[in-house]
Amino acid sequence: MLYSIIQIVLFQTLFLLVYDLFLRRETFFNYNRIYLLLTSVFSIVLPFVKLPELRKVTTQETVIRLPEVFIGEASNIDANPFVVEQINEVTNTNSQLPVWQIVLYIGVVLAALVFIVKIAKLYFIKSNNPKRWKDNILIVNLLKSSAAFSFFNTVFLGDKIPSSERNTIYEHELVHVREKHSVDLLFFEFLRIFFWFSPLVYIYQNRVKELHEFIADAKAVKHQGKSSYYQSLLHQILDTNSLSFTNTFFKKSLIKKRIIMLQKSKSSQKNLFKYALLFPVIFAMLVYTSTEVKAQEKSDAKTEMNQELTDEELLKMYYKEILKMKEEGTKFYEISKYVGFGDGKSNDYIQSREDYLKMSAFMRYMVKMMKDKKSESNELSDESRELYKKMYNLPHKSYQGYLEWKKTDEAKRKWESYTGNGTLKLFVEDMLNKTQKEQKRFDDLMNQLNTDKSYYKLIVTDGKSTSVIDSPLYKTEIETELLEVPFHVVGQTPSHKECVNLISEQDKKECFSEFVNAHVKKNFNTNVETNAELHKKRIFARFLIDTDGNVTRIQARAASKVLEEEAMRVLSLLPQFIPGRQKDKAVAVAFSLPIVLTQK
């Protein structure tokens, strides 16, 4: 939300810059009015418009994260699969709004109260002064005043305005009424309520009020000579108590500009082409909102940094962040959101490395809370100490161990057994080709879902894709989503000649990944660094397979220069590949490859 607000303010600034630099001095008053109204709406709508096609056009390289390469023997230790289900029991708590949102909402309420006071003041003036109808216009005679302004079909005229000028001013205000200028100003008044913190909205409103006066002057001057009209403008620079949503005839700061515009020659029709500037500006904004390159770069940088840490180091980092959040007064609900609750990932059979370690860190935090609570009440038994000690340790000593465990029948059956929160689960070997036994189990679960009100969805997965089927007792909708397996993001990725005869695209991707993995394991020389401990050292490598299938732009980041150079040397030995394709056209595709040295 905060990011969208910043975008709105940025877009308002750009639209106003275009207006002030290229359009404000033109005499196309009605076109300028339309421009200001439209762009004020565009600035609010565009931050929420995401066009996937633009992202495809502007993103020249698709970075695919290959599975980690483990050189040496990876640790294999069983996991505690109960972590997520145990924590789900304690996440029902109230949320607390961030401070900036509280300030925002308080400001909106205060701005709304100010607006109500203005409306009340206007109707007080209207009800406490003599008035009369002239056709469908209500004329209010302001006692002991020389002010003149209008609001919708009501024209306010001060009784001190000379009778010689009264008709001219009245004709001017009638233009405001007929052109419905009050609608424009009221629209910006509402924007001022919701965007009270942005000075751009006030500038927008002032620019529109300025245009309203130019439009009214241009039409009213036809009923009277220019010289006498100038005299009416200059005669009284006075005691007007103006309201931001009324069109005031006498406004000192506008008098000079109005006279200049009345004297100015009409703009050439050629200058209408200036409005075409709106199209590239809007297109640039759509590209920005659709691609969000900077946000992605920050995310990639953070991912690279995390890849360089061992599982235990990353776990400790997340644990410290959770403790810091607690010390700063962050509510339990916000902490649980930080580790991934409520983002839909609970349906996934396999967690990403970061999600798995965040959840493990959260489990440590929960264990610490429970242990401290029992210690304070002197209820901490030796049995409880032993249980907490087991729960405190990582379910697996490595994320690789977790992935290996997930392939076992035990993991699949345990995942299916967790039916908390009204969820039924089924693991199948192939989503598209269920065995007879799997189909029968699926049918039985569907029957249970359709008849038992205690369950509201069925999750079916084969570890690669997941289908979520909602109970018809709640809603009839089937959602299908891919698991977070980063390599399977691109449709037609580069492949090796050994993989080209495979039928399915999925098999080709896996074949390519296995080829790169085997190549790195075979060619990486772990003896290049003899002065440092290689155990669990990480290298984060990147490379590009261009449109000819050549491996280029090889980069590597590691704890030492020699490891970086060795990783780059190994990747440079990769053969020529069959290039990736998008819409039957060869495209360059970038890859990231984490390499983990696990041997001691």
C-alpha positions in Angstrom: 0.0 0.0 0.0 2.8 2.4 0.9 4.6 1.7 -2.3 1.4 2.4 -4.3 0.9 5.7 -2.6 4.5 6.7 -3.5 3.8 5.7 -7.1 0.6 7.8 -7.1 2.5 10.9 -5.9 5.3 10.3 -8.4 2.8 10.0 -11.3 1.0 13.2 -10.2 4.3 15.0 -10.3 5.1 13.8 -13.8 1.7 14.7 -15.2 1.9 18.2 -13.6 5.4 18.7 -15.0 4.1 18.0 -18.5 1.2 20.4 -18.0 3.3 23.2 -16.6 6.1 22.9 -19.1 4.1 22.4 -22.3 0.4 23.1 -21.9 -0.3 25.7 -19.2 0.4 28.7 -21.4 -1.8 27.5 -24.3 -5.3 28.9 -24.8 -6.8 25.4 -25.2 -8.6 25.9 -21.9 -11.2 23.1 -22.2 -8.5 20.6 -23.4 -6.4 21.6 -20.5 -9.3 21.0 -18.1 -9.8 17.5 -19.6 -6.1 16.8 -19.3 -6.0 17.7 -15.6 -9.1 15.7 -14.8 -8.0 12.6 -16.7 -4.4 12.6 -15.4 -5.5 13.0 -11.8 -7.5 9.8 -12.3 -4.7 8.1 -14.2 -2.2 8.8 -11.5 -4.4 6.8 -9.0 -5.3 4.0 -11.4 -2.0 3.3 -13.1 -0.1 2.0 -10.1 -2.6 -0.9 -9.9 -2.4 -1.8 -13.6 -0.1 -4.7 -14.3 0.2 -5.8 -17.9 2.0 -9.1 -18.3 2.6 -8.6 -22.0 4.6 -5.4 -21.3 6.7 -7.4 -18.8 7.4 -9.9 -21.5 8.3 -7.2 -24.1 10.6 -5.2 -21.8 12.3 -8.1 -20.0 15.0 -9.3 -22.4 16.4 -12.0 -20.2 14.5 -14.5 -18.0 16.7 -15.6 -15.1 16.0 -19.3 -14.2 17.3 -20.5 -10.9 18.8 -24.0 -11.3 18.7 -26.5 -8.4 21.7 -26.3 -6.1 24.8 -28.4 -7.0 26.2 -30.2 -3.9 29.8 -31.2 -4.4 30.7 -33.8 -1.7 28.4 -35.6 0.7 25.3 -33.7 1.8 24.0 -34.3 5.2 20.9 -36.6 5.5 19.0 -36.3 8.8 15.3 -36.9 9.4 13.0 -34.0 9.8 10.2 -33.1 12.2 7.3 -32.8 9.8 5.0 -31.5 12.6 6.4 -28.0 12.6 3.8 -26.2 10.4 0.8 -27.9 12.0 1.9 -27.2 15.5 2.4 -23.5 14.8 -0.9 -23.2 13.0 -2.6 -23.8 16.3 -1.3 -20.6 17.8 -1.6 -18.0 15.0 -5.1 -16.8 15.6 -4.5 -13.4 17.1 -5.5 -9.8 16.3 -3.4 -7.7 13.9 -2.1 -4.2 14.6 -1.9 -1.6 11.9 1.5 0.0 11.2 2.0 3.5 12.6 2.1 5.1 9.2 -1.3 3.6 8.4 -2.7 4.9 11.6 -1.4 8.4 10.8 -2.9 8.2 7.3 -6.3 7.2 8.5 -6.3 9.9 11.2 -5.4 12.5 8.6 -8.2 11.3 6.3 -10.7 11.7 9.2 -9.5 15.2 10.0 -9.5 16.2 6.4 -13.1 14.9 6.1 -14.1 17.0 9.2 -12.5 20.1 7.7 -14.5 19.5 4.5 -17.7 19.1 6.5 -17.0 22.4 8.3 -16.5 24.2 4.9 -19.8 22.9 3.6 -21.5 23.9 6.8 -19.9 27.4 6.5 -21.2 27.7 2.9 -24.7 26.8 3.8 -24.6 29.1 6.8 -23.7 32.0 4.5 -26.5 30.9 2.1 -29.1 30.7 4.8 -28.2 34.0 6.6 -28.3 36.3 3.5 -31.2 37.4 1.4 -31.7 35.4 -1.8 -33.9 35.2 -4.9 -34.4 33.0 -7.9 -33.6 34.1 -11.4 -34.8 31.3 -13.8 -33.0 28.2 -12.4 -30.2 30.2 -10.7 -30.3 31.1 -7.0 -28.7 34.5 -6.3 -27.5 35.1 -2.8 -26.9 38.8 -1.9 -24.0 38.9 0.5 -24.5 41.7 3.1 -21.6 44.1 3.7 -19.4 42.3 1.2 -17.8 42.8 -2.2 -17.2 39.1 -2.8 -18.4 37.2 -5.8 -18.4 33.4 -6.2 -20.5 30.4 -7.3 -21.2 26.9 -6.2 -23.3 24.6 -8.5 -26.5 26.6 -9.4 -26.0 29.2 -6.6 -24.3 32.6 -7.3 -23.1 34.7 -4.4 -22.8 38.4 -5.1 -21.7 41.0 -2.5 -24.0 44.1 -2.1 -20.9 46.4 -2.3 -20.2 45.4 -5.9 -21.0 48.5 -8.0 -24.2 48.1 -10.1 -22.2 49.0 -13.3 -20.1 45.8 -12.8 -22.7 43.6 -11.3 -24.1 42.2 -14.5 -20.6 41.5 -15.9 -19.6 39.5 -12.8 -23.0 37.7 -12.9 -22.4 36.6 -16.5 -18.9 35.4 -15.5 -20.3 33.3 -12.7 -23.1 31.9 -14.9 -20.3 30.4 -17.1 -19.1 28.5 -14.0 -22.6 27.3 -13.4 -23.3 26.2 -17.0 -19.9 24.5 -17.4 -20.4 22.6 -14.1 -17.0 23.8 -12.7 -18.1 23.0 -9.2 -18.1 19.3 -10.0 -14.4 19.5 -10.9 -13.5 21.3 -7.7 -15.6 19.0 -5.5 -13.8 16.0 -7.1 -10.4 17.5 -6.1 -11.8 18.3 -2.7 -12.5 14.6 -2.2 -9.0 13.8 -3.4 -7.7 16.2 -0.8 -9.4 14.1 1.9 -7.8 10.8 0.9 -4.5 12.4 -0.2 -4.3 15.1 2.4 -0.5 14.5 2.8 0.2 15.2 -0.9 0.8 18.8 -2.0 0.3 17.7 -5.6 -3.5 17.4 -5.1 -3.7 21.0 -3.9 -1.6 22.1 -7.0 -4.0 20.2 -9.2 -7.0 21.9 -7.7 -5.4 25.4 -8.1 -4.5 24.7 -11.7 -8.1 23.7 -12.4 -9.5 26.8 -10.6 -7.2 28.9 -12.8 -8.5 27.3 -15.9 -12.1 27.8 -14.8 -11.4 31.6 -14.6 -9.8 31.6 -18.0 -12.8 29.8 -19.5 -15.3 32.1 -17.8 -13.4 35.2 -18.8 -13.2 34.1 -22.4 -17.0 33.7 -22.6 -18.0 36.6 -20.3 -15.9 39.2 -22.1 -18.1 38.8 -25.2 -20.9 40.5 -23.3 -18.8 43.6 -22.5 -15.7 45.3 -24.0 -12.3 44.2 -22.9 -11.3 47.5 -21.3 -14.4 47.7 -19.1 -13.9 44.0 -18.2 -10.3 44.8 -17.1 -11.7 47.6 -15.0 -14.1 45.2 -13.3 -11.2 42.9 -12.5 -9.0 45.6 -11.1 -11.6 47.6 -9.3 -11.9 45.4 -6.3 -9.1 43.4 -4.9 -10.8 42.8 -1.7 -12.2 41.0 1.3 -13.1 37.6 -0.3 -13.4 34.7 2.2 -12.9 32.1 -0.5 -13.5 28.4 -0.2 -11.4 25.9 -2.1 -14.4 24.3 -3.9 -16.1 27.6 -5.0 -15.3 29.7 -8.1 -14.3 33.1 -6.8 -14.5 36.1 -9.2 -12.1 38.3 -7.2 -8.9 36.5 -6.4 -5.8 38.7 -6.1 -3.2 36.0 -7.2 -5.2 35.3 -10.4 -6.1 38.8 -11.6 -2.8 39.4 -13.4 -2.9 35.9 -15.1 -6.4 36.4 -16.2 -5.7 39.7 -17.8 -2.6 38.3 -19.6 -4.7 35.4 -20.9 -7.4 37.7 -22.1 -4.8 39.7 -24.1 -3.1 36.6 -25.4 -3.6 35.5 -29.0 -5.2 32.1 -29.6 -2.8 29.2 -29.7 -2.0 27.7 -33.0 -3.8 24.5 -33.9 -0.4 22.9 -34.4 0.2 23.1 -30.7 -2.6 20.5 -30.1 0.1 17.9 -30.9 1.5 18.7 -27.4 -1.3 16.6 -25.9 0.2 13.6 -27.7 2.9 13.8 -25.0 0.4 12.1 -22.7 0.6 8.8 -24.5 4.4 8.1 -24.1 4.1 9.3 -20.5 1.3 6.8 -19.7 3.1 4.1 -21.6 6.3 4.7 -19.6 4.2 4.5 -16.4 2.6 1.2 -17.5 6.0 -0.2 -18.2 7.2 0.9 -14.8 4.3 -0.6 -12.9 4.2 -3.8 -15.0 7.9 -4.6 -14.7 9.0 -3.2 -11.4 12.6 -3.8 -12.2 14.1 -2.1 -9.2 12.0 -4.1 -6.8 13.0 -7.3 -8.6 16.7 -6.3 -8.5 16.5 -5.8 -4.7 14.8 -9.2 -4.4 17.5 -10.9 -6.5 20.3 -9.2 -4.5 18.8 -10.5 -1.3 18.4 -14.0 -2.7 22.1 -14.0 -3.8 23.1 -12.9 -0.3 21.0 -15.6 1.3 22.5 -18.2 -1.1 26.0 -17.4 0.2 25.0 -18.3 3.8 24.8 -21.9 5.2 21.5 -23.2 6.4 22.5 -22.7 10.0 23.7 -19.2 9.4 20.5 -18.3 7.5 18.4 -19.9 10.3 20.2 -17.8 12.9 19.7 -14.7 10.9 16.0 -15.3 10.7 15.8 -16.2 14.4 17.6 -12.9 15.3 15.2 -11.0 13.1 12.2 -12.6 14.8 13.6 -11.7 18.2 14.3 -8.2 17.1 10.7 -7.8 15.9 9.5 -9.0 19.3 11.7 -6.5 21.1 10.4 -3.7 19.0 6.8 -4.6 20.0 5.7 -6.3 16.8 2.6 -8.3 17.4 2.5 -12.1 17.1 0.3 -11.8 14.0 2.9 -9.7 12.2 5.7 -12.1 13.1 3.7 -15.1 11.8 3.1 -13.2 8.5 6.8 -12.6 8.3 7.5 -16.4 8.3 4.9 -17.1 5.7 1.5 -17.7 7.3 -1.5 -16.5 5.3 0.3 -16.2 2.0 -1.1 -19.4 0.5 2.1 -21.4 0.7 0.7 -23.8 3.3 -0.7 -25.7 0.3 2.8 -26.5 -1.0 4.2 -29.9 -0.6 7.8 -28.7 -0.8 8.8 -25.4 0.9 11.5 -23.2 -0.6 14.8 -23.1 1.3 14.1 -19.6 2.7 10.5 -20.6 3.8 11.7 -23.8 5.4 14.4 -22.0 7.4 12.1 -19.2 8.3 9.6 -21.7 9.6 12.3 -23.5 11.6 13.4 -20.2 13.1 9.8 -19.4 14.0 9.6 -22.9 15.7 12.7 -22.0 17.8 11.0 -18.8 18.8 7.8 -20.6 19.8 9.9 -23.1 21.8 11.7 -20.3 23.6 8.3 -18.6 24.4 6.9 -21.9 25.8 10.0 -22.7 27.7 10.3 -19.2 29.3 6.6 -19.3 30.3 7.0 -22.6 32.0 10.2 -21.5 33.7 8.5 -18.4 35.1 5.8 -20.6 36.6 8.2 -23.3 37.8 6.5 -25.9 35.7 9.5 -26.8 33.5 10.1 -30.6 34.1 13.0 -32.6 32.8 10.7 -34.3 30.3 9.6 -30.8 29.0 13.3 -29.7 28.7 14.1 -32.8 26.6 11.1 -32.2 24.3 11.9 -28.5 23.8 15.5 -29.4 23.1 14.4 -31.7 20.3 12.0 -29.2 18.9 14.6 -26.4 19.0 17.0 -28.2 16.6 16.5 -28.1 12.8 14.1 -30.8 11.7 16.9 -31.6 9.2 20.5 -30.6 9.4 20.3 -29.2 5.9 17.7 -28.1 3.4 19.0 -30.8 1.0 18.2 -33.4 3.7 14.7 -32.0 3.8 14.3 -32.3 0.1 15.6 -35.9 0.2 13.2 -36.8 3.0 10.3 -35.3 1.0 10.8 -38.0 -1.6 10.1 -40.8 0.9 6.8 -42.6 1.3 6.9 -41.6 5.0 6.9 -37.9 4.1 4.1 -38.3 1.7 1.9 -40.2 4.1 2.6 -37.8 6.9 1.8 -34.8 4.7 -1.6 -36.5 3.9 -2.3 -37.1 7.5 -2.3 -33.4 8.4 -6.0 -32.6 7.9 -6.2 -29.6 10.3 -8.1 -26.4 9.4 -10.7 -28.5 7.4 -8.2 -29.6 4.7 -8.0 -33.0 3.0 -4.8 -34.0 1.3 -3.7 -36.5 -1.4 -0.3 -37.2 -2.9 -0.2 -38.9 -6.3 2.8 -39.8 -8.4 1.5 -38.1 -11.6 -1.3 -35.5 -11.6 -2.3 -36.3 -15.2 -2.1 -40.1 -14.9 -3.4 -41.3 -11.6 -3.2 -45.0 -10.9 -6.4 -47.0 -10.3 -5.7 -47.0 -6.6 -5.0 -43.3 -6.6 -8.1 -42.6 -8.5 -10.2 -44.5 -6.0 -8.6 -42.6 -3.1 -9.3 -39.4 -4.9 -12.9 -40.3 -5.5 -13.4 -41.2 -1.8 -11.9 -37.9 -0.7 -14.1 -36.0 -3.2 -17.1 -37.8 -1.8 -16.0 -36.9 1.7 -15.5 -33.3 0.7 -18.9 -33.1 -0.9 -20.8 -34.5 2.1 -18.8 -33.6 5.2 -19.2 -30.0 6.3 -16.0 -30.2 8.5 -13.8 -30.1 5.4 -13.8 -27.2 2.9 -11.0 -28.1 0.5 -8.9 -30.9 -1.0 -5.3 -30.5 -2.0 -3.9 -32.9 -4.5 -0.2 -32.7 -5.5 2.5 -34.8 -7.2 5.3 -32.5 -5.8 5.5 -30.5 -9.0 2.0 -29.0 -9.4 -0.8 -28.6 -6.9 -4.6 -28.6 -7.4 -6.8 -27.1 -4.7 -10.4 -28.1 -4.9 -13.0 -26.3 -2.8 -16.0 -27.9 -1.3 -19.3 -27.2 -3.1 -20.7 -26.5 0.3 -18.6 -23.3 0.3 -17.9 -22.5 -3.3 -17.4 -24.5 -6.5 -14.0 -23.5 -7.8 -10.9 -25.3 -8.7 -7.6 -23.5 -8.6 -4.3 -24.9 -10.0 -1.0 -23.4 -9.1 2.6 -24.3 -9.5 4.8 -25.1 -6.5 7.8 -22.9 -5.9 10.2 -24.9 -8.0 12.2 -22.0 -9.6 13.6 -24.0 -12.6 10.1 -24.7 -13.9 9.2 -21.1 -14.6 10.0 -20.8 -18.3 8.1 -22.7 -20.9 10.7 -23.6 -23.5 14.2 -23.3 -21.9 17.5 -24.1 -23.5 18.3 -27.8 -23.7 21.2 -30.2 -24.4 21.5 -32.5 -27.5 21.2 -35.5 -25.2 17.7 -34.2 -24.1 16.3 -33.2 -27.4 14.7 -36.6 -28.1 12.7 -36.5 -24.9 8.9 -36.0 -25.4 7.8 -33.7 -22.6 9.1 -30.2 -22.0 9.3 -31.1 -18.3 11.6 -34.0 -19.0 13.8 -31.8 -21.2 14.1 -29.3 -18.4 15.1 -31.9 -15.8 17.5 -33.5 -18.2 19.2 -30.1 -18.8 19.4 -29.5 -15.1 20.9 -32.9 -14.4 23.5 -32.4 -17.2 24.7 -29.0 -15.8 24.7 -30.5 -12.3 26.8 -33.5 -13.4 29.2 -31.3 -15.4 29.9 -29.1 -12.4 30.5 -32.1 -10.1 32.8 -33.7 -12.6 34.9 -30.7 -13.5 35.1 -28.7 -10.2 38.5 -28.9 -8.6 38.1 -28.6 -4.8 41.8 -28.5 -4.4 42.1 -25.0 -5.7 41.7 -23.5 -2.3 44.1 -25.2 0.2 44.3 -22.4 2.8 40.6 -22.4 3.8 38.1 -24.8 5.1 35.8 -25.8 2.2 33.0 -27.4 4.3 29.7 -25.8 3.3 31.3 -23.0 1.3 28.8 -21.5 -1.2 29.3 -20.1 -4.7 26.6 -18.1 -6.4 27.1 -18.3 -10.2 25.3 -16.8 -13.1 25.5 -17.4 -16.9 23.6 -16.7 -20.1 22.8 -19.0 -22.9 22.5 -16.7 -25.9 20.4 -17.0 -29.1 23.1 -19.2 -30.7 23.2 -21.6 -27.6 26.6 -20.4 -26.5 27.3 -19.9 -22.7 28.3 -16.3 -22.1 28.4 -13.6 -19.4 29.7 -16.0 -16.8 29.8 -14.5 -13.3 30.5 -15.9 -9.8 30.4 -14.7 -6.2 32.1 -16.6 -3.4 34.1 -16.2 -0.2 37.4 -16.2 -2.1 38.6 -15.2 -5.5 40.0 -18.7 -6.4 36.6 -20.3 -5.9 35.0 -17.6 -8.1 37.6 -18.3 -10.8 37.1 -22.0 -10.5 33.4 -21.8 -10.9 33.7 -19.5 -13.9 36.3 -21.9 -15.5 34.0 -24.9 -15.0 31.0 -23.1 -16.5 33.1 -21.9 -19.5 33.6 -25.6 -20.3 29.9 -26.1 -20.9 29.2 -27.1 -24.5 26.9 -25.3 -26.9 23.3 -25.8 -26.1 20.1 -25.7 -28.1 18.9 -22.1 -27.4 15.6 -21.3 -25.6 12.6 -20.2 -27.6 9.6 -17.9 -27.1 6.8 -17.9 -29.6 9.0 -19.9 -32.1 11.8 -17.3 -31.8 15.2 -17.9 -30.3 15.8 -15.9 -27.1 18.6 -15.4 -24.6 18.0 -17.0 -21.2 19.9 -16.3 -18.0 20.5 -18.8 -15.3 21.6 -18.7 -11.7 23.4 -21.7 -10.2 24.1 -22.1 -6.5 27.1 -24.4 -5.8 27.6 -25.8 -2.3 30.9 -27.5 -1.3 30.0 -30.0 1.4 33.1 -32.0 1.7 35.4 -31.5 4.6 
